[in-house]
């Protein structure tokens, strides 16, 4: 169990019973971000965010969740062991010998408790165990808390991986696992 700001939680691989709740948590978290397009503006994106089951069935993908001591899902993330399955806009799928992090979300009631950091570290550990050289992720200016977290952890901007998702600018980041 990890403890931060009085919330105890653990990280584990998601079970099929977790998928629906994690999908709803993720949609709610993303729609609450000021400046983030909502589900009416980007219905395909939010449908993908909601459909955890389809992501979990993809090759090289693992869904991780943060669980409270009472079994409540507090957050989750999609880990991609091979970037060719990263499945986002832009050129990230062409990154060699890398792993990826996508769709990290934390329930509003559990924010600032270290859950996002713990989920990110769990993905970095998996990437290192696979022999990846780097971890790639994307974020937006609407996700300013995540942006700060990644920079504080040592992620570096990788502008060549930036892309547009409709009207939303999406920014690429990379962590060199030799530093981990």
C-alpha positions in Angstrom: 0.0 0.0 0.0 1.1 3.5 -0.8 0.1 6.5 1.4 -0.1 10.1 0.4 -2.3 12.9 1.8 -4.0 10.3 4.0 -5.3 8.1 1.1 -3.9 4.6 1.1 -4.0 2.8 -2.2 -2.3 0.1 -4.2 -1.6 -0.3 -8.0 -2.7 -3.4 -9.8 -3.6 -4.6 -13.3 -7.3 -3.9 -14.0 -9.8 -6.7 -14.1 -12.6 -6.8 -16.6 -15.0 -5.9 -13.8 -13.0 -2.6 -13.4 -13.4 -1.5 -17.0 -16.8 0.2 -16.9 -16.0 2.1 -13.7 -12.6 3.2 -15.0 -14.0 4.4 -18.3 -16.7 6.5 -16.5 -14.1 7.9 -14.1 -11.8 8.8 -17.0 -14.6 10.6 -18.9 -15.7 12.5 -15.9 -12.1 13.5 -15.0 -11.3 14.7 -18.6 -14.6 16.6 -19.1 -14.0 18.4 -15.8 -10.7 19.9 -17.0 -11.1 23.6 -17.9 -10.2 24.1 -21.6 -10.6 20.4 -22.5 -13.1 19.7 -25.3 -16.1 17.8 -23.9 -17.9 14.7 -25.2 -20.1 16.7 -27.6 -17.1 18.3 -29.2 -15.0 15.1 -29.5 -17.5 12.2 -29.3 -15.0 9.7 -30.8 -12.3 10.5 -28.3 -14.6 10.1 -25.4 -16.1 6.9 -26.8 -12.5 5.5 -26.9 -11.8 6.8 -23.4 -14.9 5.1 -22.1 -14.1 1.8 -23.9 -11.4 0.4 -21.6 -12.3 -3.2 -22.6 -11.2 -2.6 -26.3 -7.9 -1.0 -25.2 -7.2 -3.9 -22.8 -7.6 -6.4 -25.7 -5.0 -4.7 -27.8 -1.5 -6.2 -28.1 1.2 -4.9 -25.8 -1.4 -3.0 -23.7 -1.9 -3.2 -19.9 -4.5 -1.3 -18.0 -3.4 -0.3 -14.4 -5.7 1.0 -11.7 -5.1 2.6 -8.3 -7.4 1.0 -5.7 -8.3 2.2 -2.3 -8.2 -0.1 0.8 -11.9 -0.5 0.4 -11.6 -1.6 -3.3 -12.7 1.8 -4.8 -11.0 2.7 -8.1 -9.2 6.0 -7.6 -7.5 6.2 -11.0 -6.1 4.4 -13.9 -3.7 4.5 -16.9 -3.1 2.6 -20.1 0.5 1.3 -20.5 1.7 0.4 -24.0 4.8 -1.8 -24.0 5.5 -1.3 -27.7 5.0 2.1 -29.3 3.6 0.7 -32.6 0.4 0.1 -30.5 0.3 3.6 -29.0 -2.7 4.5 -31.2 -2.9 8.3 -30.9 -2.5 11.1 -33.4 0.9 12.2 -34.6 4.0 10.2 -35.1 4.5 8.5 -31.7 3.7 5.0 -33.2 7.0 5.3 -35.0 9.2 5.7 -31.9 11.6 2.8 -31.7 12.5 0.9 -28.5 10.0 2.8 -26.4 6.9 2.3 -24.3 4.0 4.6 -23.8 1.6 6.0 -21.2 -1.9 7.1 -22.3 -5.1 8.2 -20.7 -4.0 8.7 -17.1 -7.0 9.8 -15.0 -7.5 10.3 -11.3 -10.9 10.7 -9.6 -11.4 14.2 -8.5 -11.9 13.2 -4.8 -8.4 11.6 -4.9 -6.4 14.2 -6.7 -3.1 15.5 -5.1 -2.7 12.2 -3.2 0.2 10.8 -5.3 -1.9 8.5 -7.5 -0.9 10.0 -10.8 2.7 9.8 -9.9 2.4 6.2 -8.6 0.6 5.1 -11.8 3.3 6.8 -13.9 6.1 5.1 -12.0 4.4 1.7 -12.3 4.4 2.3 -16.1 8.0 3.3 -16.1 9.0 0.2 -14.1 7.1 -2.0 -16.7 8.9 -0.2 -19.5 12.3 -0.7 -18.0 11.5 -4.4 -17.3 10.7 -4.8 -21.0 14.0 -3.3 -22.0 12.6 0.0 -23.4 14.9 2.9 -23.7 12.3 5.6 -23.2 8.7 6.3 -22.2 6.5 8.5 -24.4 3.4 10.3 -23.3 1.2 13.2 -24.4 -0.7 15.8 -22.5 -2.4 19.1 -23.1 -2.3 22.6 -21.5 -5.8 21.7 -20.0 -4.0 19.0 -18.1 -1.7 21.4 -16.3 -1.4 19.3 -13.1 -0.3 16.3 -15.2 2.0 18.5 -17.2 3.7 19.7 -14.0 3.9 16.2 -12.6 5.7 14.9 -15.8 8.1 17.8 -15.8 8.9 17.4 -12.1 9.6 13.7 -12.7 12.1 14.5 -15.4 10.1 14.1 -18.6 11.3 16.3 -21.5 9.3 18.0 -24.2 9.5 16.3 -27.5 7.9 18.7 -30.0 8.3 16.4 -32.9 5.6 14.3 -31.4 3.1 17.1 -31.0 -0.1 17.0 -32.9 -3.6 18.5 -33.1 -6.7 16.6 -31.9 -9.4 18.6 -33.6 -8.8 22.1 -32.2 -6.8 20.8 -29.2 -3.0 21.0 -29.1 -1.5 17.8 -27.8 2.2 17.9 -26.6 4.7 15.1 -26.6 7.0 14.2 -23.7 9.8 11.6 -23.3 11.6 10.1 -20.4 15.0 8.5 -20.9 14.9 5.3 -18.9 18.7 5.4 -18.5 17.9 8.1 -15.8 15.4 5.9 -14.0 
